[in-house]
Amino acid sequence: MFNYDFMQNAFMAGTVVSIVAGIVGTFVVARNYAFLTHTLSEIGFAGAAFALFAGWPALLGMMLATSGASVAIGALESGYTKRDNVTSAVSALAIGLGILFLALGHTSTTAATGILFGSVLGISRQDLLLLLALALLVIIVLFFNYRALRQLSFDEAGMFLQHGTQKMVRYIFLIIIALSVSISSQLVGSLLIFVLVTLPAASAKYYVTTTPQLMGVAIVFALFGTWVGLTLAYLTNLPTSFFIAVIEVLIYLVSVWQFQKNA
Amino acid sequence: MMAIIQTRDFGIRYGEKAVLSHVNVDVPAGRFFALLGENGAGKTTFIKALIGHNQQTNGLLTLNAKRIGFVPQFRDITRDYPLSIAEFVGLNYNKGWRLWFSPVEKQQIAAALQRMDLSDIASKRLGLASGGQQQRAFVAQALVQQPDLLILDESTASLDHEHKVALLQNIKQLQKAQDLTVLFITHELKLVSQYADGYLLFDNGHVTQGEAKDLGALTTKMTAPYDEDEVRHV
């Protein structure tokens, strides 16, 4: 199967995306940002739809939309507004706009399903390089702020004394999530962002107790699902996203089950 | 005795509203002070001013602490919270990018755990620890960078009586052994009166300072709002 260029590209893209999703997901899960992450992927859908309408690359539209929205959500987020309510309002608007731009742009159904469900087998060498560059950017920014992000995600109350840092790290984190969502969408699509960003990290927390370990296990779970999913998709001609989703959900269920049994 | 916190005609306002005014207190270094008063009386606002969060202040506030440790009231620790107690205590190292703790940091974490009697359960998941163990872990986290001023915001509120006493004894010991200044925000006046050296009473925008020996009189004079714990147990 590795004789085919598209399979090589798909495996490399899958590997890059899984590593980013595992690392960023660890912080997303710790900070209870799963819902926000999902919303950002819907906003990404709107951005991609707009990009197709305007004749830009879909990934560019996605990145601009998610980054803009995450900053807006960060600014709206305060003690007075419930985070989930703000996010659902933004999410509803985003999907509406996405549908509008798809209609206006007379976009083909293939392109639309590509955004929503991922099109990893259609990734070109050029897409792959862009993906790799973005992934590196995300990882570098994350690690330069690693310790502050760790405290923000795992114990925001503990940042009481560092009020200024807290504000800045919040925004950095939101941008990191926005970029990771755009990257991961390339593989599993906007609708299934949970599958790679949230589920592996959520499963990992039932096994290990330090942040580096959490990131490591999350990466392993994400990689396992991606590699096995791609192989099964190649063998059966069924959608990759389907297999990745099933594998990650199974891992999650088994993790919760064994934790409850032992705890 | 050197004052670690000193205010002269100090006030804080939120816009038009004066939260505190004409505050004159001298908290000596190395003492255990109870911060008393109803919810909304300005205790937290005062603490925020100490840390430097409030901009709208007037008068004089002198703080002689080199490093402050703070134990917040509310924390979001669910049963599936993954970090171990030792890892949680180390979260306070929040500068830089180093993935693992340095040898010095590890040493300081171990020392803080030992002081709070947590060494044996350092690798236990915080989410699965008891309420008393969790509170001790919160205090240990604030101790990790060796503060000379430790502020605790209602740390005993969620504990049963036995654990309240144990935590207060632990902190009292720490205060004496390390020459630490402790500010203990609480509603549980009767409980804390056995450990405090003095108090600051927040009431109606004013702050009254008193000594430990007056706490008894305060206890009998005051009723429900200051001693919720007692009310609950009647």
Interface residues (C-beta under 8 A of the other chain):
Chain A: A30 N32 F143 F144 N145 Y146 R147 A148 R150 Q151 F154 D155 E156 A157 G158 M159 F160 L161 Q162 H163 T165 A204 K205 Y206 V208 T209 T210 T211 P212 L214 F259 A263
Chain B: I51 H53 I68 F70 P72 F74 R75 D76 R79 D80 P82 L83 S84 E87 F88 L91 N92 Y93 N94 K95 G96 W97 R98 L99 W100 S123 R125 L128 Q141
